Amino acid sequence: MSENAKASSVNRAKLYQLVLFPLNNGATNVYYVLVLSYIATFGSNVLALGTLFASVMVTAMRLCDAITDPIIGALMDRTNGKFGKFRPFMAIGNLIMAVSILVLYGITPMIPDTMMWARYAAFVGLYFVWVIGYTFQTSCTRSGQTVLTNDPKQRPLFTIFNTVGSLLGMGVMQFLAPILAKNYEGGYSSAGFFRTLAPVGIVMSIALT
C-alpha cells in the first residue's frame, strides 16, 4: 500500500472531539461513586437489609455483565441512524440510570419496614435496571474510541483526555459527598443524604454526557 493510500485510510478526530468525547466516561464514573461506593451502606443502614446482603448482591450482579454486554454490543453494531451509533445508547443509558437511582434512593426508604420483602425486591430490581443503563453508556466509551480515531498518533491524546474525564466525574462526587453528609444526622447512613446526593450526581452526569 502506498503512503498516500495509508494516509487516506487513517481516520483522525478533531481536537475538540478528543477532548469532549471522553467526558462520557466521566458521566458514568459519577454513577460509579454515586452507586457502587454507597449502595452497600444504603442497603444495610437506610433500608435495614441484611448486613452482607447488599455487598453480596452487588458482587453477584456483576455476573450479569456476561449476559448484558454481548446483547448491548450486538444492538450497537446494528444501530446507525441519524443520531449516530453511540448517541442513542449514551442518552438512553443515562436516562435509565437517572430514573432507577432516583426511585432507589428517593422512594424505597418510604416502603414500611413491615414490608421488608418489598424493600429487598425493589433494591434488587432497581439495581439490576441501573446495571443495564450503566452498561449502555460505558459500552459507548470503549467502542467509541476505535470509531473516533485510528491514528496511532492520536491514541495517547485520547488516553490523556479519557483519564481527565474519568477523574473529573469521580473527583467532583467524592468532593461533594462529605460536604452533603455533614448536613444530615447520621451522615452517610441518612436517607436524606441519599435523596440529596442522587439528583446532584444525576445533573452532573447529564452535563458530562
C-alpha positions in Angstrom: 0.0 0.0 0.0 1.4 3.4 -0.9 2.0 6.1 1.6 -0.9 8.2 0.2 -3.3 5.2 0.4 -2.2 4.6 4.0 -2.8 8.3 4.9 -6.2 8.3 3.3 -7.2 5.2 5.3 -6.4 6.9 8.6 -9.4 8.4 10.4 -8.4 11.4 12.6 -10.6 13.1 15.1 -10.8 16.8 15.6 -9.2 18.1 18.8 -12.5 19.1 20.4 -13.8 15.5 19.8 -10.7 14.1 21.6 -11.4 16.4 24.5 -15.1 16.1 24.8 -16.0 12.5 23.9 -14.1 11.1 27.0 -16.4 13.1 29.2 -18.9 10.3 28.6 -16.5 8.2 30.8 -16.7 10.9 33.5 -20.5 10.8 33.3 -20.6 7.1 34.1 -17.9 7.5 36.8 -20.3 9.9 38.6 -22.5 6.9 39.0 -19.6 4.7 39.9 -19.2 6.9 43.0 -22.9 7.6 43.5 -23.9 3.9 43.4 -21.0 1.5 43.8 -19.3 3.4 46.6 -22.5 3.8 48.7 -25.0 1.2 47.6 -24.0 -1.3 50.4 -24.2 1.4 53.0 -27.6 2.5 51.7 -28.9 -1.1 51.7 -27.8 -2.0 55.2 -28.1 1.3 57.1 -31.0 3.0 55.4 -33.2 0.1 54.2 -32.1 -2.1 57.1 -31.4 -5.1 54.8 -29.1 -7.9 55.8 -25.6 -6.7 56.6 -23.9 -8.8 53.9 -26.9 -8.9 51.5 -26.1 -5.6 49.7 -22.4 -6.4 49.3 -23.1 -9.9 48.1 -25.9 -8.8 45.7 -23.7 -6.1 44.1 -20.9 -8.6 43.5 -23.2 -11.2 42.2 -24.9 -8.7 39.9 -21.7 -8.2 38.1 -22.1 -11.7 36.6 -25.0 -10.1 34.6 -22.4 -8.3 32.5 -21.6 -11.6 30.9 -25.2 -11.6 29.5 -25.9 -7.9 29.0 -22.5 -6.9 27.4 -22.9 -9.1 24.3 -26.5 -8.2 23.8 -25.9 -4.5 24.0 -22.8 -4.8 21.8 -24.9 -6.6 19.2 -27.6 -3.8 19.4 -24.9 -1.2 19.0 -23.5 -2.9 15.9 -26.9 -2.8 14.3 -27.5 0.9 15.1 -26.6 3.6 12.6 -29.4 6.1 12.5 -29.5 9.9 12.0 -28.3 10.3 15.6 -25.3 8.1 15.0 -24.2 4.8 16.5 -23.5 5.9 20.1 -25.6 8.9 21.0 -28.8 6.9 21.4 -27.1 4.5 23.8 -25.4 7.3 25.8 -28.7 9.2 26.2 -30.9 6.1 26.9 -28.3 4.7 29.3 -28.1 7.9 31.2 -31.9 8.2 31.4 -32.2 4.6 32.7 -29.6 5.2 35.4 -31.2 8.5 36.4 -34.7 7.1 36.9 -33.6 3.9 38.6 -31.4 5.8 41.1 -34.0 8.5 41.8 -36.5 5.8 42.7 -34.0 3.6 44.6 -32.6 6.4 46.8 -35.7 8.6 47.0 -38.7 6.2 47.2 -37.6 2.8 48.5 -36.9 4.2 52.0 -40.6 5.0 52.2 -41.6 1.3 52.0 -42.7 0.4 55.5 -40.3 -1.8 57.5 -43.2 -4.2 57.9 -42.8 -5.0 54.2 -39.2 -5.9 54.1 -39.8 -8.3 51.3 -40.8 -5.3 49.1 -37.6 -3.5 50.1 -35.5 -6.5 49.1 -37.3 -6.8 45.8 -37.1 -3.1 45.0 -33.5 -3.0 45.9 -32.5 -5.9 43.7 -34.8 -4.9 40.8 -33.8 -1.3 40.6 -30.1 -2.1 40.9 -30.5 -4.5 38.0 -32.2 -1.8 35.9 -29.3 0.5 36.8 -26.8 -2.0 35.7 -28.4 -2.2 32.2 -28.2 1.6 31.9 -24.6 1.6 33.1 -23.7 -1.0 30.5 -25.4 1.0 27.8 -23.3 4.1 28.4 -20.0 2.6 29.4 -20.0 0.5 26.2 -20.0 3.7 24.2 -16.8 4.9 25.7 -15.0 1.7 25.0 -16.4 1.2 21.5 -16.3 4.9 20.5 -12.6 5.3 20.8 -12.0 2.9 17.8 -14.6 4.8 15.7 -13.4 8.3 16.7 -9.8 7.8 15.6 -7.5 5.0 14.4 -4.5 7.3 14.1 -1.7 5.9 16.4 -0.5 9.4 17.0 -3.9 10.5 18.5 -4.3 7.5 20.8 -2.0 8.9 23.5 -4.0 12.1 23.5 -7.3 10.2 23.8 -5.9 8.3 26.7 -4.9 11.5 28.5 -8.3 13.2 28.0 -10.0 10.0 29.0 -8.1 9.9 32.3 -9.0 13.6 32.9 -12.7 12.9 32.1 -12.8 9.9 34.4 -11.2 11.8 37.3 -13.5 14.8 36.8 -16.6 12.7 37.3 -15.3 10.8 40.3 -13.4 13.7 41.8 -16.4 16.1 42.0 -18.6 13.5 43.5 -16.0 12.5 46.1 -15.5 16.2 46.9 -19.3 16.9 47.3 -20.3 13.7 49.2 -18.7 14.5 52.6 -19.9 18.1 52.4 -23.5 17.0 51.9 -23.2 14.3 54.5 -22.4 16.8 57.2 -25.9 18.4 56.7 -27.7 15.2 57.9 -27.8 13.5 61.2 -26.3 10.1 60.6 -24.3 11.3 57.7 -23.8 8.6 55.1 -26.4 6.5 56.8 -29.1 9.1 56.5 -31.9 8.7 53.9 -31.8 12.5 53.4 -28.2 12.3 52.3 -29.0 9.9 49.5 -32.1 11.9 48.5 -29.8 14.9 48.0 -26.8 13.2 46.5 -28.8 11.4 43.8 -30.1 14.5 41.9 -26.7 16.3 42.3 -25.0 13.3 40.7 -27.6 13.0 38.0 -27.4 16.6 36.9 -23.6 16.4 36.7 -23.7 13.1 34.8 -26.2 14.6 32.3 -24.0 17.6 31.8 -20.9 15.4 31.1 -22.9 13.2 28.7 
